[in-house]
Amino acid sequence: MQYRKFGKLDWQVSALGFGCMRLPILEGKSGNINQAEAARMIHYAIDQGVNYIDTAYGYHEKMSEVMVGKALQGGYRQKVRLATKLPVWLVEESADFDKLLNEQLGKLQTDYVDFYLFHAMNRNSWEKVLRLNLLERAEAAVADGRVRHIGFSFHDTLDVFKEMIDGYDKWDFCQIQYNYVDVENQAGTAGLKYAASKGLAVVIMEPLLGGKLARDIPALEPIWNSAPEKRTPADWALQWLWNQPEVSVVLSGMSTMQQVEENIASASASGVGSLSPEAVEMINTVRETLNTLSPIPCTKCEYCLPCPNGVNIPRNFAVYNEGAMYHDHESARNTYKNWVKEEENASHCLQCQECESKCPQKIAISDWMPVIDEVLGLGRPYVFSV
């Protein structure tokens, strides 16, 4: 296992961290974790040198922390640094911080967590954290020993990311969605470098975009095959991350022992600057090729917003495009149903065409919106042009 600097802390973290959001399950039920197999996977990873375990209050229908707590008994807790997250959306008053943290410590069967994150932060939740003085609560938890280090995980724009980092001088680390596709999405490469420049460790989540970047996509095969060294798409994606000095640890949500073994092998062969310039350029070509697979040429400039009917036009386009890019239509439909706000989905478009005169890409937005709702909402076959 390779180890890396963890921000300003005097501690080396394993290149690979074990994310406990996609553990093996039984009967197709997220809350019914296969306890024996999950424990076997976690123990194997720790025995091979993984020393960072990440979970959260809501993972696996609130059962991930329980499972992790059981798996870390028998001496394994002492071998790792443990991270979990405060579900900020459940906090209604300041005292809820301690109520939730104490509940989590009980589930995890531990007196403290090494890393405690404010979960899935965006502008609205950041305002809540400040309004309810939750940072002071976190500092008190550090003072009494229940928490060792404070951080946050993030899903919003780069401006909000910088505002959060600059708005509190005691962050030790942050967690961002980052991969070779998301270089300009959310915090992106600029956010990665900004956080690292401030001394924060940067934990990477969604390195494979929920498994999408591990798939064998026909349009990409000639590019991957052009490399002098042969790697799987997943290995290339992980090595691209580990190549960057600002990356502290890459989390992988692993569901099978095979994934654990393959990712540990990748991590063991990783290193800052280990990819050649030609390999980095090849991955840039992969990104550009993926972008050409998008049926709708939206650049997310947001000139079309606000929509008078409340439709989040770029968001609807992004979900539709991802289904096409990764040949994963069911995931796109699940995202549309569960992660696009109902009042912002494509069904609310009235074809007023006010947005179309503002679109630099000259997209026929009013024509696309009913198509998107029919395909993602009703499960019709994908349409690639209008």
HELIX and SHEET records of a PDB file:
HELIX    1   1 GLN A   35  ASP A   47  1                                  13    
HELIX    2   2 TYR A   59  LYS A   62  1                                   4    
HELIX    3   3 SER A   64  ALA A   71  1                                   8    
HELIX    4   4 ARG A   77  LYS A   79  5                                   3    
HELIX    5   5 VAL A   88  LEU A   90  5                                   3    
HELIX    6   6 ASP A   96  LEU A  108  1                                  13    
HELIX    7   7 ARG A  123  ARG A  131  1                                   9    
HELIX    8   8 LEU A  134  ALA A  143  1                                  10    
HELIX    9   9 LEU A  158  ASP A  166  1                                   9    
HELIX   10  10 GLY A  188  SER A  197  1                                  10    
HELIX   11  11 LYS A  212  ALA A  214  5                                   3    
HELIX   12  12 PRO A  218  LEU A  220  5                                   3    
HELIX   13  13 GLU A  221  ASN A  225  1                                   5    
HELIX   14  14 PRO A  233  TRP A  242  1                                  10    
HELIX   15  15 MET A  257  SER A  268  1                                  12    
HELIX   16  16 PRO A  277  THR A  292  1                                  16    
HELIX   17  17 ILE A  313  MET A  325  1                                  13    
HELIX   18  18 HIS A  329  TRP A  339  1                                  11    
HELIX   19  19 GLU A  342  GLU A  344  5                                   3    
HELIX   20  20 ALA A  346  HIS A  348  5                                   3    
HELIX   21  21 GLU A  356  LYS A  358  5                                   3    
HELIX   22  22 ILE A  365  ILE A  372  1                                   8    
HELIX   23  23 ASP A  373  GLY A  377  3                                   5    
HELIX   24  24 LEU A  378  LEU A  378  1                                   1    
SHEET    1   A 2 TYR A   3  LYS A   5  0                                        
SHEET    2   A 2 GLN A  12  SER A  14 -1                                        
SHEET    1   B 9 LEU A  16  GLY A  19  0                                        
SHEET    2   B 9 TYR A  52  ASP A  54  1                                        
SHEET    3   B 9 ARG A  81  LEU A  86  1                                        
SHEET    4   B 9 VAL A 113  MET A 121  1                                        
SHEET    5   B 9 VAL A 147  PHE A 154  1                                        
SHEET    6   B 9 PHE A 173  GLN A 177  1                                        
SHEET    7   B 9 ALA A 201  MET A 205  1                                        
SHEET    8   B 9 VAL A 249  GLY A 253  1                                        
SHEET    9   B 9 LEU A  16  GLY A  19  1                                        
SHEET    1   C 2 ILE A  25  LEU A  26  0                                        
SHEET    2   C 2 LYS A  29  ILE A  33 -1                                        
END                                                                             
